[in-house]
Amino acid sequence: MFEEIKVVAIDGPAGSGKSTVSKLVAEKLGFTYIDTGAMYRALTLKVMKKNISFSEEEKIIEAAREMDLKLLPSVANANSICVILDGEDVSGEIRKMEITGNVKYVAKIAKVRESMVKFQRRMIKGLGGAVMEGRDIGTVVLPDAKYKFYLDASFDERVQRRFMELRARAASATREDVADDLKQRDHTDKTRAVGPLKKAENAILVDTTDLSINEVIEKIVGMINDDQ
Ligand code: DC
């Protein structure tokens, strides 16, 4: 279905190094980087802004369908993307802890995931190549992707990475807060009835616990280049 477009699907839990690696792999290959987590985050923000309660599933589905969302390369930061929701730049806002904590309510709704999957498949049309990262890319969104990777790391290492990331952003969370949050997110991501986080059978598992970002990138890009 998607084999004619060169697509790299990268899935994995929070803190596995997925986002940093996906951006840089895309850059190395000259492919477009697509962050699907940003889409679920943007919808969560929209729902909160419209004062829709997370129990009002029909209204959330409606918001997902009418959402005008654009993911653009960031002018300010080459390693980042700019997220435009209904004409407004929400790139910073969607990364706030409050959004992170509430994404699970929208991400578990089957019809929301259906809209997202359709949108994500449309996004790669016409592209020379794409690196798409998320939780269900290799399993649901692009099951025919030529290259599939599943990134993982030990729980302690993932906590440490998230903690350092938040500290760099001057967020006040303690290591315990971060560990609790990750444990919860792993659980909700992996036990969701639709589109749960799962390694596709034919995805290559990359354990990033003892690898530097560069080593992971070399590994992934190396495998893709060797195959071409
Ligand atoms: O990758 P991220 O941490 O920015 O993603 C935020 C949340 O969005 C994550 O906890 C689960 C959800 N998500 C999802 O359900 N499906 C995806 N393909 C990507 C993210």
Residues whose N, C-alpha, C, O or C-beta is under 5 A from the ligand:
A	BS01	DC	A14 T36 G37 A38 Y40 V103 A107 G134 R135 D136
